Amino acid sequence: MRTLIALLLLALVGVPVPSQAHPRGLYDTQRKAEQRARELGCASTHRNSGKWMPCSSEAELHRHLRHQ
């Protein structure tokens, strides 16, 4: 049983949380996300998990981040 619990805990450590998944994309304020959107060439922002992200969607953000 201890082995199973240990394996489950190890598996959970590898699960990304939003702040880890987008370290360059999550902002506490829309203003900061808008500033980053302008730097990336995006025209808008969107909300994700209570935070703000540059670009109109996550897919658009990833396209812009790949071209940096």
N, CA, C and O atoms as a Tripos MOL2 file, in Angstrom:
@<TRIPOS>MOLECULE
protein
  272   271    68     0     0
PROTEIN
NO_CHARGES

@<TRIPOS>ATOM
      1 N           0.8200   -1.1940    0.0000 N.3       1 MET1
      2 CA          0.0000    0.0000    0.0000 C.3       1 MET1
      3 C           0.8700    1.2670    0.0000 C.2       1 MET1
      4 O           0.5650    2.2380   -0.6930 O.2       1 MET1
      5 N           1.9440    1.2440    0.7790 N.am      2 ARG2
      6 CA          2.8440    2.4060    0.8180 C.3       2 ARG2
      7 C           3.4830    2.6430   -0.5510 C.2       2 ARG2
      8 O           3.6710    3.7840   -0.9710 O.2       2 ARG2
      9 N           3.8090    1.5580   -1.2340 N.am      3 THR3
     10 CA          4.4070    1.6880   -2.5580 C.3       3 THR3
     11 C           3.4270    2.3490   -3.5190 C.2       3 THR3
     12 O           3.8150    3.2110   -4.3070 O.2       3 THR3
     13 N           2.1660    1.9510   -3.4580 N.am      4 LEU4
     14 CA          1.1450    2.5350   -4.3200 C.3       4 LEU4
     15 C           0.9830    4.0280   -4.0390 C.2       4 LEU4
     16 O           0.8910    4.8280   -4.9700 O.2       4 LEU4
     17 N           0.9480    4.4010   -2.7790 N.am      5 ILE5
     18 CA          0.8240    5.8130   -2.4080 C.3       5 ILE5
     19 C           2.0400    6.5930   -2.8900 C.2       5 ILE5
     20 O           1.9060    7.7030   -3.4050 O.2       5 ILE5
     21 N           3.2070    6.0220   -2.7250 N.am      6 ALA6
     22 CA          4.4310    6.6900   -3.1800 C.3       6 ALA6
     23 C           4.4120    6.8910   -4.6860 C.2       6 ALA6
     24 O           4.8040    7.9530   -5.1690 O.2       6 ALA6
     25 N           3.9690    5.8980   -5.4310 N.am      7 LEU7
     26 CA          3.8870    6.0130   -6.8970 C.3       7 LEU7
     27 C           2.8680    7.0750   -7.3080 C.2       7 LEU7
     28 O           3.1090    7.8350   -8.2460 O.2       7 LEU7
     29 N           1.7430    7.1310   -6.6180 N.am      8 LEU8
     30 CA          0.7390    8.1500   -6.9240 C.3       8 LEU8
     31 C           1.2690    9.5510   -6.6550 C.2       8 LEU8
     32 O           1.0270   10.4680   -7.4400 O.2       8 LEU8
     33 N           1.9830    9.7220   -5.5630 N.am      9 LEU9
     34 CA          2.5690   11.0250   -5.2540 C.3       9 LEU9
     35 C           3.6070   11.4270   -6.2930 C.2       9 LEU9
     36 O           3.6630   12.5900   -6.6910 O.2       9 LEU9
     37 N           4.4090   10.5020   -6.7270 N.am     10 LEU10
     38 CA          5.3990   10.7970   -7.7720 C.3      10 LEU10
     39 C           4.7170   11.1780   -9.0790 C.2      10 LEU10
     40 O           5.1840   12.0700   -9.7870 O.2      10 LEU10
     41 N           3.6170   10.5090   -9.4000 N.am     11 ALA11
     42 CA          2.8870   10.8320  -10.6250 C.3      11 ALA11
     43 C           2.3060   12.2390  -10.5470 C.2      11 ALA11
     44 O           2.3100   12.9600  -11.5450 O.2      11 ALA11
     45 N           1.8090   12.6420   -9.3840 N.am     12 LEU12
     46 CA          1.2350   13.9730   -9.2320 C.3      12 LEU12
     47 C           2.2700   15.0770   -9.3450 C.2      12 LEU12
     48 O           1.9490   16.1810   -9.7850 O.2      12 LEU12
     49 N           3.4820   14.8020   -8.9640 N.am     13 VAL13
     50 CA          4.5480   15.8020   -9.0550 C.3      13 VAL13
     51 C           4.7850   16.1940  -10.5060 C.2      13 VAL13
     52 O           5.1450   17.3380  -10.7840 O.2      13 VAL13
     53 N           4.5920   15.2710  -11.4250 N.am     14 GLY14
     54 CA          4.8210   15.5450  -12.8350 C.3      14 GLY14
     55 C           3.6670   16.2240  -13.5390 C.2      14 GLY14
     56 O           3.8040   16.6000  -14.7030 O.2      14 GLY14
     57 N           2.5220   16.3970  -12.8720 N.am     15 VAL15
     58 CA          1.3710   17.0340  -13.5000 C.3      15 VAL15
     59 C           1.5740   18.5430  -13.4790 C.2      15 VAL15
     60 O           1.7290   19.1320  -12.4090 O.2      15 VAL15
     61 N           1.5760   19.1820  -14.6640 N.am     16 PRO16
     62 CA          1.7890   20.6300  -14.6850 C.3      16 PRO16
     63 C           0.5710   21.3910  -14.1860 C.2      16 PRO16
     64 O          -0.5680   21.0370  -14.4890 O.2      16 PRO16
     65 N           0.8260   22.4260  -13.4280 N.am     17 VAL17
     66 CA         -0.2410   23.3400  -13.0270 C.3      17 VAL17
     67 C          -0.1560   24.5400  -13.9570 C.2      17 VAL17
     68 O           0.8990   24.7680  -14.5480 O.2      17 VAL17
     69 N          -1.2220   25.3170  -14.1100 N.am     18 PRO18
     70 CA         -1.1980   26.4100  -15.0820 C.3      18 PRO18
     71 C           0.0040   27.3280  -14.9630 C.2      18 PRO18
     72 O           0.5720   27.7210  -15.9820 O.2      18 PRO18
     73 N           0.4080   27.6810  -13.7520 N.am     19 SER19
     74 CA          1.5370   28.5930  -13.6240 C.3      19 SER19
     75 C           2.8440   27.9700  -14.0870 C.2      19 SER19
     76 O           3.7510   28.6910  -14.5050 O.2      19 SER19
     77 N           2.9650   26.6290  -14.0230 N.am     20 GLN20
     78 CA          4.1600   25.9720  -14.5400 C.3      20 GLN20
     79 C           4.0700   25.7770  -16.0390 C.2      20 GLN20
     80 O           5.0800   25.8360  -16.7400 O.2      20 GLN20
     81 N           2.8570   25.5430  -16.5340 N.am     21 ALA21
     82 CA          2.6830   25.2570  -17.9450 C.3      21 ALA21
     83 C           2.9600   26.4820  -18.8130 C.2      21 ALA21
     84 O           3.3850   26.3370  -19.9590 O.2      21 ALA21
     85 N           2.7280   27.6720  -18.2940 N.am     22 HIS22
     86 CA          2.9010   28.8900  -19.0560 C.3      22 HIS22
     87 C           3.6730   29.9250  -18.2580 C.2      22 HIS22
     88 O           3.1290   30.9830  -17.9420 O.2      22 HIS22
     89 N           4.9190   29.6500  -17.9270 N.am     23 PRO23
     90 CA          5.6540   30.6000  -17.0950 C.3      23 PRO23
     91 C           5.8280   31.9630  -17.7510 C.2      23 PRO23
     92 O           6.0000   32.9650  -17.0560 O.2      23 PRO23
     93 N           5.7870   32.0160  -19.0960 N.am     24 ARG24
     94 CA          5.9310   33.3040  -19.7680 C.3      24 ARG24
     95 C           4.5870   33.8540  -20.2270 C.2      24 ARG24
     96 O           4.5400   34.8710  -20.9180 O.2      24 ARG24
     97 N           3.4730   33.1820  -19.8450 N.am     25 GLY25
     98 CA          2.1940   33.5930  -20.3910 C.3      25 GLY25
     99 C           1.1010   33.9450  -19.4040 C.2      25 GLY25
    100 O           0.0900   34.5150  -19.8150 O.2      25 GLY25
    101 N           1.2450   33.6410  -18.1320 N.am     26 LEU26
    102 CA          0.1960   33.9270  -17.1600 C.3      26 LEU26
    103 C           0.5200   35.1970  -16.3810 C.2      26 LEU26
    104 O           1.6320   35.3660  -15.8800 O.2      26 LEU26
    105 N          -0.4620   36.0810  -16.2880 N.am     27 TYR27
    106 CA         -0.2600   37.3540  -15.5850 C.3      27 TYR27
    107 C          -1.4230   37.5940  -14.6300 C.2      27 TYR27
    108 O          -2.5500   37.1780  -14.8970 O.2      27 TYR27
    109 N          -1.1440   38.2630  -13.5200 N.am     28 ASP28
    110 CA         -2.1740   38.5690  -12.5320 C.3      28 ASP28
    111 C          -3.1350   39.6520  -13.0080 C.2      28 ASP28
    112 O          -4.2940   39.6790  -12.5940 O.2      28 ASP28
    113 N          -2.6610   40.5460  -13.8740 N.am     29 THR29
    114 CA         -3.5080   41.6390  -14.3480 C.3      29 THR29
    115 C          -3.6240   41.6240  -15.8670 C.2      29 THR29
    116 O          -2.7270   41.1640  -16.5740 O.2      29 THR29
    117 N          -4.7460   42.1360  -16.3450 N.am     30 GLN30
    118 CA         -4.9360   42.2250  -17.7900 C.3      30 GLN30
    119 C          -3.9370   43.1980  -18.4010 C.2      30 GLN30
    120 O          -3.4750   42.9950  -19.5240 O.2      30 GLN30
    121 N          -3.6090   44.2390  -17.6760 N.am     31 ARG31
    122 CA         -2.6650   45.2430  -18.1900 C.3      31 ARG31
    123 C          -1.3040   44.6180  -18.5260 C.2      31 ARG31
    124 O          -0.7200   44.9120  -19.5690 O.2      31 ARG31
    125 N          -0.8090   43.7600  -17.6360 N.am     32 LYS32
    126 CA          0.4760   43.0950  -17.8940 C.3      32 LYS32
    127 C           0.3700   42.1560  -19.0910 C.2      32 LYS32
    128 O           1.2900   42.0670  -19.9040 O.2      32 LYS32
    129 N          -0.7590   41.4560  -19.1930 N.am     33 ALA33
    130 CA         -0.9610   40.5500  -20.3310 C.3      33 ALA33
    131 C          -1.0590   41.3430  -21.6340 C.2      33 ALA33
    132 O          -0.5620   40.8970  -22.6680 O.2      33 ALA33
    133 N          -1.6960   42.5150  -21.5940 N.am     34 GLU34
    134 CA         -1.7890   43.3610  -22.7820 C.3      34 GLU34
    135 C          -0.4170   43.8380  -23.2260 C.2      34 GLU34
    136 O          -0.1260   43.8820  -24.4220 O.2      34 GLU34
    137 N           0.4300   44.1980  -22.2580 N.am     35 GLN35
    138 CA          1.7860   44.6410  -22.5870 C.3      35 GLN35
    139 C           2.5540   43.5140  -23.2700 C.2      35 GLN35
    140 O           3.2250   43.7360  -24.2780 O.2      35 GLN35
    141 N           2.4560   42.3150  -22.7230 N.am     36 ARG36
    142 CA          3.1490   41.1730  -23.3230 C.3      36 ARG36
    143 C           2.5680   40.8430  -24.6920 C.2      36 ARG36
    144 O           3.2990   40.4580  -25.6040 O.2      36 ARG36
    145 N           1.2470   40.9950  -24.8380 N.am     37 ALA37
    146 CA          0.6010   40.7420  -26.1350 C.3      37 ALA37
    147 C           1.1730   41.6730  -27.1980 C.2      37 ALA37
    148 O           1.4600   41.2390  -28.3140 O.2      37 ALA37
    149 N           1.3400   42.9440  -26.8600 N.am     38 ARG38
    150 CA          1.9230   43.8930  -27.8170 C.3      38 ARG38
    151 C           3.3470   43.4810  -28.1890 C.2      38 ARG38
    152 O           3.7300   43.5580  -29.3570 O.2      38 ARG38
    153 N           4.1280   43.0480  -27.2090 N.am     39 GLU39
    154 CA          5.5040   42.6110  -27.4820 C.3      39 GLU39
    155 C           5.5210   41.4170  -28.4400 C.2      39 GLU39
    156 O           6.4100   41.3000  -29.2840 O.2      39 GLU39
    157 N           4.5340   40.5370  -28.3010 N.am     40 LEU40
    158 CA          4.4680   39.3380  -29.1350 C.3      40 LEU40
    159 C           3.8320   39.5940  -30.5000 C.2      40 LEU40
    160 O           4.0060   38.8050  -31.4300 O.2      40 LEU40
    161 N           3.0940   40.7010  -30.6150 N.am     41 GLY41
    162 CA          2.3910   40.9880  -31.8540 C.3      41 GLY41
    163 C           0.9410   40.5310  -31.8400 C.2      41 GLY41
    164 O           0.3100   40.4530  -32.8930 O.2      41 GLY41
    165 N           0.4040   40.2290  -30.6660 N.am     42 CYS42
    166 CA         -1.0030   39.8330  -30.5250 C.3      42 CYS42
    167 C          -1.8460   41.0890  -30.3340 C.2      42 CYS42
    168 O          -1.3470   42.1220  -29.8880 O.2      42 CYS42
    169 N          -3.1290   40.9890  -30.6760 N.am     43 ALA43
    170 CA         -4.0110   42.1440  -30.5770 C.3      43 ALA43
    171 C          -4.8760   42.1400  -29.3290 C.2      43 ALA43
    172 O          -5.4910   43.1600  -29.0190 O.2      43 ALA43
    173 N          -4.9460   41.0280  -28.5980 N.am     44 SER44
    174 CA         -5.8600   40.9720  -27.4560 C.3      44 SER44
    175 C          -5.3290   40.0510  -26.3630 C.2      44 SER44
    176 O          -4.2160   39.5340  -26.4510 O.2      44 SER44
    177 N          -6.1550   39.8560  -25.3250 N.am     45 THR45
    178 CA         -5.8100   38.9790  -24.2060 C.3      45 THR45
    179 C          -6.9970   38.0500  -23.9380 C.2      45 THR45
    180 O          -8.0830   38.2330  -24.4880 O.2      45 THR45
    181 N          -6.7680   37.0560  -23.0860 N.am     46 HIS46
    182 CA         -7.8630   36.1820  -22.6500 C.3      46 HIS46
    183 C          -7.5770   35.6860  -21.2420 C.2      46 HIS46
    184 O          -6.4460   35.7580  -20.7600 O.2      46 HIS46
    185 N          -8.6360   35.1730  -20.5800 N.am     47 ARG47
    186 CA         -8.4950   34.6690  -19.2110 C.3      47 ARG47
    187 C          -8.3200   33.1600  -19.2230 C.2      47 ARG47
    188 O          -8.8760   32.4480  -20.0600 O.2      47 ARG47
    189 N          -7.5170   32.6940  -18.2510 N.am     48 ASN48
    190 CA         -7.2840   31.2580  -18.1060 C.3      48 ASN48
    191 C          -7.0360   30.9790  -16.6290 C.2      48 ASN48
    192 O          -6.0750   31.4870  -16.0510 O.2      48 ASN48
    193 N          -7.8870   30.1840  -16.0260 N.am     49 SER49
    194 CA         -7.7380   29.7860  -14.6190 C.3      49 SER49
    195 C          -7.5930   30.9870  -13.6850 C.2      49 SER49
    196 O          -6.7900   30.9570  -12.7520 O.2      49 SER49
    197 N          -8.3590   32.0290  -13.9330 N.am     50 GLY50
    198 CA         -8.3210   33.2040  -13.0660 C.3      50 GLY50
    199 C          -7.1640   34.1450  -13.3210 C.2      50 GLY50
    200 O          -7.0180   35.1430  -12.6150 O.2      50 GLY50
    201 N          -6.3450   33.8550  -14.3020 N.am     51 LYS51
    202 CA         -5.2160   34.7170  -14.6600 C.3      51 LYS51
    203 C          -5.4430   35.2630  -16.0660 C.2      51 LYS51
    204 O          -6.3720   34.8420  -16.7560 O.2      51 LYS51
    205 N          -4.6110   36.1850  -16.4840 N.am     52 TRP52
    206 CA         -4.6840   36.7650  -17.8210 C.3      52 TRP52
    207 C          -3.5410   36.2550  -18.6790 C.2      52 TRP52
    208 O          -2.4230   36.0650  -18.2020 O.2      52 TRP52
    209 N          -3.8410   36.0360  -19.9550 N.am     53 MET53
    210 CA         -2.8210   35.5840  -20.9030 C.3      53 MET53
    211 C          -2.8590   36.4750  -22.1380 C.2      53 MET53
    212 O          -3.9270   36.9460  -22.5290 O.2      53 MET53
    213 N          -1.7030   36.7110  -22.7560 N.am     54 PRO54
    214 CA         -1.6770   37.4790  -23.9980 C.3      54 PRO54
    215 C          -2.3040   36.6770  -25.1350 C.2      54 PRO54
    216 O          -2.4040   35.4520  -25.0560 O.2      54 PRO54
    217 N          -2.7190   37.3610  -26.1770 N.am     55 CYS55
    218 CA         -3.3000   36.7940  -27.3990 C.3      55 CYS55
    219 C          -4.7500   36.3570  -27.1600 C.2      55 CYS55
    220 O          -5.1960   36.2420  -26.0180 O.2      55 CYS55
    221 N          -5.4570   36.1220  -28.2320 N.am     56 SER56
    222 CA         -6.8820   35.8110  -28.1320 C.3      56 SER56
    223 C          -7.1510   34.3980  -27.6330 C.2      56 SER56
    224 O          -8.2510   34.1010  -27.1680 O.2      56 SER56
    225 N          -6.1510   33.5280  -27.7300 N.am     57 SER57
    226 CA         -6.3030   32.1450  -27.2740 C.3      57 SER57
    227 C          -4.9330   31.5730  -26.9350 C.2      57 SER57
    228 O          -3.8970   32.1510  -27.2620 O.2      57 SER57
    229 N          -4.9580   30.4350  -26.2770 N.am     58 GLU58
    230 CA         -3.6970   29.7640  -25.9460 C.3      58 GLU58
    231 C          -2.9780   29.3020  -27.2110 C.2      58 GLU58
    232 O          -1.7500   29.3480  -27.2890 O.2      58 GLU58
    233 N          -3.7450   28.8610  -28.1880 N.am     59 ALA59
    234 CA         -3.1420   28.4090  -29.4490 C.3      59 ALA59
    235 C          -2.4010   29.5530  -30.1310 C.2      59 ALA59
    236 O          -1.2890   29.3700  -30.6240 O.2      59 ALA59
    237 N          -3.0230   30.7430  -30.1580 N.am     60 GLU60
    238 CA         -2.3630   31.8990  -30.7580 C.3      60 GLU60
    239 C          -1.1110   32.2710  -29.9700 C.2      60 GLU60
    240 O          -0.0810   32.5940  -30.5620 O.2      60 GLU60
    241 N          -1.1890   32.2280  -28.6540 N.am     61 LEU61
    242 CA         -0.0170   32.5210  -27.8180 C.3      61 LEU61
    243 C           1.1310   31.5830  -28.1550 C.2      61 LEU61
    244 O           2.2680   32.0270  -28.3120 O.2      61 LEU61
    245 N           0.8480   30.3000  -28.2650 N.am     62 HIS62
    246 CA          1.9050   29.3320  -28.5760 C.3      62 HIS62
    247 C           2.5040   29.5860  -29.9550 C.2      62 HIS62
    248 O           3.7110   29.4300  -30.1380 O.2      62 HIS62
    249 N           1.6830   29.9710  -30.9220 N.am     63 ARG63
    250 CA          2.2230   30.2870  -32.2550 C.3      63 ARG63
    251 C           3.2060   31.4500  -32.1720 C.2      63 ARG63
    252 O           4.2690   31.4100  -32.7910 O.2      63 ARG63
    253 N           2.8570   32.4800  -31.4120 N.am     64 HIS64
    254 CA          3.7300   33.6430  -31.2810 C.3      64 HIS64
    255 C           5.0010   33.3060  -30.4720 C.2      64 HIS64
    256 O           6.0860   33.7900  -30.7920 O.2      64 HIS64
    257 N           4.8620   32.4860  -29.4400 N.am     65 LEU65
    258 CA          6.0390   32.1250  -28.6520 C.3      65 LEU65
    259 C           7.0270   31.2870  -29.4640 C.2      65 LEU65
    260 O           8.2380   31.4060  -29.2760 O.2      65 LEU65
    261 N           6.5270   30.4490  -30.3560 N.am     66 ARG66
    262 CA          7.4140   29.6210  -31.1970 C.3      66 ARG66
    263 C           8.2310   30.4660  -32.1590 C.2      66 ARG66
    264 O           9.3140   30.0570  -32.5790 O.2      66 ARG66
    265 N           7.7230   31.6420  -32.5130 N.am     67 HIS67
    266 CA          8.4170   32.4780  -33.4920 C.3      67 HIS67
    267 C           9.3050   33.5450  -32.8640 C.2      67 HIS67
    268 O           9.7670   34.4490  -33.5600 O.2      67 HIS67
    269 N           9.5450   33.4550  -31.5840 N.am     68 GLN68
    270 CA         10.4230   34.4330  -30.9250 C.3      68 GLN68
    271 C          11.8580   34.0860  -31.1610 C.2      68 GLN68
    272 O          12.7500   34.7900  -30.6870 O.2      68 GLN68
@<TRIPOS>BOND
     1     1     2 1
     2     2     3 1
     3     3     4 2
     4     3     5 am
     5     5     6 1
     6     6     7 1
     7     7     8 2
     8     7     9 am
     9     9    10 1
    10    10    11 1
    11    11    12 2
    12    11    13 am
    13    13    14 1
    14    14    15 1
    15    15    16 2
    16    15    17 am
    17    17    18 1
    18    18    19 1
    19    19    20 2
    20    19    21 am
    21    21    22 1
    22    22    23 1
    23    23    24 2
    24    23    25 am
    25    25    26 1
    26    26    27 1
    27    27    28 2
    28    27    29 am
    29    29    30 1
    30    30    31 1
    31    31    32 2
    32    31    33 am
    33    33    34 1
    34    34    35 1
    35    35    36 2
    36    35    37 am
    37    37    38 1
    38    38    39 1
    39    39    40 2
    40    39    41 am
    41    41    42 1
    42    42    43 1
    43    43    44 2
    44    43    45 am
    45    45    46 1
    46    46    47 1
    47    47    48 2
    48    47    49 am
    49    49    50 1
    50    50    51 1
    51    51    52 2
    52    51    53 am
    53    53    54 1
    54    54    55 1
    55    55    56 2
    56    55    57 am
    57    57    58 1
    58    58    59 1
    59    59    60 2
    60    59    61 am
    61    61    62 1
    62    62    63 1
    63    63    64 2
    64    63    65 am
    65    65    66 1
    66    66    67 1
    67    67    68 2
    68    67    69 am
    69    69    70 1
    70    70    71 1
    71    71    72 2
    72    71    73 am
    73    73    74 1
    74    74    75 1
    75    75    76 2
    76    75    77 am
    77    77    78 1
    78    78    79 1
    79    79    80 2
    80    79    81 am
    81    81    82 1
    82    82    83 1
    83    83    84 2
    84    83    85 am
    85    85    86 1
    86    86    87 1
    87    87    88 2
    88    87    89 am
    89    89    90 1
    90    90    91 1
    91    91    92 2
    92    91    93 am
    93    93    94 1
    94    94    95 1
    95    95    96 2
    96    95    97 am
    97    97    98 1
    98    98    99 1
    99    99   100 2
   100    99   101 am
   101   101   102 1
   102   102   103 1
   103   103   104 2
   104   103   105 am
   105   105   106 1
   106   106   107 1
   107   107   108 2
   108   107   109 am
   109   109   110 1
   110   110   111 1
   111   111   112 2
   112   111   113 am
   113   113   114 1
   114   114   115 1
   115   115   116 2
   116   115   117 am
   117   117   118 1
   118   118   119 1
   119   119   120 2
   120   119   121 am
   121   121   122 1
   122   122   123 1
   123   123   124 2
   124   123   125 am
   125   125   126 1
   126   126   127 1
   127   127   128 2
   128   127   129 am
   129   129   130 1
   130   130   131 1
   131   131   132 2
   132   131   133 am
   133   133   134 1
   134   134   135 1
   135   135   136 2
   136   135   137 am
   137   137   138 1
   138   138   139 1
   139   139   140 2
   140   139   141 am
   141   141   142 1
   142   142   143 1
   143   143   144 2
   144   143   145 am
   145   145   146 1
   146   146   147 1
   147   147   148 2
   148   147   149 am
   149   149   150 1
   150   150   151 1
   151   151   152 2
   152   151   153 am
   153   153   154 1
   154   154   155 1
   155   155   156 2
   156   155   157 am
   157   157   158 1
   158   158   159 1
   159   159   160 2
   160   159   161 am
   161   161   162 1
   162   162   163 1
   163   163   164 2
   164   163   165 am
   165   165   166 1
   166   166   167 1
   167   167   168 2
   168   167   169 am
   169   169   170 1
   170   170   171 1
   171   171   172 2
   172   171   173 am
   173   173   174 1
   174   174   175 1
   175   175   176 2
   176   175   177 am
   177   177   178 1
   178   178   179 1
   179   179   180 2
   180   179   181 am
   181   181   182 1
   182   182   183 1
   183   183   184 2
   184   183   185 am
   185   185   186 1
   186   186   187 1
   187   187   188 2
   188   187   189 am
   189   189   190 1
   190   190   191 1
   191   191   192 2
   192   191   193 am
   193   193   194 1
   194   194   195 1
   195   195   196 2
   196   195   197 am
   197   197   198 1
   198   198   199 1
   199   199   200 2
   200   199   201 am
   201   201   202 1
   202   202   203 1
   203   203   204 2
   204   203   205 am
   205   205   206 1
   206   206   207 1
   207   207   208 2
   208   207   209 am
   209   209   210 1
   210   210   211 1
   211   211   212 2
   212   211   213 am
   213   213   214 1
   214   214   215 1
   215   215   216 2
   216   215   217 am
   217   217   218 1
   218   218   219 1
   219   219   220 2
   220   219   221 am
   221   221   222 1
   222   222   223 1
   223   223   224 2
   224   223   225 am
   225   225   226 1
   226   226   227 1
   227   227   228 2
   228   227   229 am
   229   229   230 1
   230   230   231 1
   231   231   232 2
   232   231   233 am
   233   233   234 1
   234   234   235 1
   235   235   236 2
   236   235   237 am
   237   237   238 1
   238   238   239 1
   239   239   240 2
   240   239   241 am
   241   241   242 1
   242   242   243 1
   243   243   244 2
   244   243   245 am
   245   245   246 1
   246   246   247 1
   247   247   248 2
   248   247   249 am
   249   249   250 1
   250   250   251 1
   251   251   252 2
   252   251   253 am
   253   253   254 1
   254   254   255 1
   255   255   256 2
   256   255   257 am
   257   257   258 1
   258   258   259 1
   259   259   260 2
   260   259   261 am
   261   261   262 1
   262   262   263 1
   263   263   264 2
   264   263   265 am
   265   265   266 1
   266   266   267 1
   267   267   268 2
   268   267   269 am
   269   269   270 1
   270   270   271 1
   271   271   272 2
@<TRIPOS>SUBSTRUCTURE
     1 MET1         2 RESIDUE 1 A MET
     2 ARG2         6 RESIDUE 1 A ARG
     3 THR3        10 RESIDUE 1 A THR
     4 LEU4        14 RESIDUE 1 A LEU
     5 ILE5        18 RESIDUE 1 A ILE
     6 ALA6        22 RESIDUE 1 A ALA
     7 LEU7        26 RESIDUE 1 A LEU
     8 LEU8        30 RESIDUE 1 A LEU
     9 LEU9        34 RESIDUE 1 A LEU
    10 LEU10       38 RESIDUE 1 A LEU
    11 ALA11       42 RESIDUE 1 A ALA
    12 LEU12       46 RESIDUE 1 A LEU
    13 VAL13       50 RESIDUE 1 A VAL
    14 GLY14       54 RESIDUE 1 A GLY
    15 VAL15       58 RESIDUE 1 A VAL
    16 PRO16       62 RESIDUE 1 A PRO
    17 VAL17       66 RESIDUE 1 A VAL
    18 PRO18       70 RESIDUE 1 A PRO
    19 SER19       74 RESIDUE 1 A SER
    20 GLN20       78 RESIDUE 1 A GLN
    21 ALA21       82 RESIDUE 1 A ALA
    22 HIS22       86 RESIDUE 1 A HIS
    23 PRO23       90 RESIDUE 1 A PRO
    24 ARG24       94 RESIDUE 1 A ARG
    25 GLY25       98 RESIDUE 1 A GLY
    26 LEU26      102 RESIDUE 1 A LEU
    27 TYR27      106 RESIDUE 1 A TYR
    28 ASP28      110 RESIDUE 1 A ASP
    29 THR29      114 RESIDUE 1 A THR
    30 GLN30      118 RESIDUE 1 A GLN
    31 ARG31      122 RESIDUE 1 A ARG
    32 LYS32      126 RESIDUE 1 A LYS
    33 ALA33      130 RESIDUE 1 A ALA
    34 GLU34      134 RESIDUE 1 A GLU
    35 GLN35      138 RESIDUE 1 A GLN
    36 ARG36      142 RESIDUE 1 A ARG
    37 ALA37      146 RESIDUE 1 A ALA
    38 ARG38      150 RESIDUE 1 A ARG
    39 GLU39      154 RESIDUE 1 A GLU
    40 LEU40      158 RESIDUE 1 A LEU
    41 GLY41      162 RESIDUE 1 A GLY
    42 CYS42      166 RESIDUE 1 A CYS
    43 ALA43      170 RESIDUE 1 A ALA
    44 SER44      174 RESIDUE 1 A SER
    45 THR45      178 RESIDUE 1 A THR
    46 HIS46      182 RESIDUE 1 A HIS
    47 ARG47      186 RESIDUE 1 A ARG
    48 ASN48      190 RESIDUE 1 A ASN
    49 SER49      194 RESIDUE 1 A SER
    50 GLY50      198 RESIDUE 1 A GLY
    51 LYS51      202 RESIDUE 1 A LYS
    52 TRP52      206 RESIDUE 1 A TRP
    53 MET53      210 RESIDUE 1 A MET
    54 PRO54      214 RESIDUE 1 A PRO
    55 CYS55      218 RESIDUE 1 A CYS
    56 SER56      222 RESIDUE 1 A SER
    57 SER57      226 RESIDUE 1 A SER
    58 GLU58      230 RESIDUE 1 A GLU
    59 ALA59      234 RESIDUE 1 A ALA
    60 GLU60      238 RESIDUE 1 A GLU
    61 LEU61      242 RESIDUE 1 A LEU
    62 HIS62      246 RESIDUE 1 A HIS
    63 ARG63      250 RESIDUE 1 A ARG
    64 HIS64      254 RESIDUE 1 A HIS
    65 LEU65      258 RESIDUE 1 A LEU
    66 ARG66      262 RESIDUE 1 A ARG
    67 HIS67      266 RESIDUE 1 A HIS
    68 GLN68      270 RESIDUE 1 A GLN
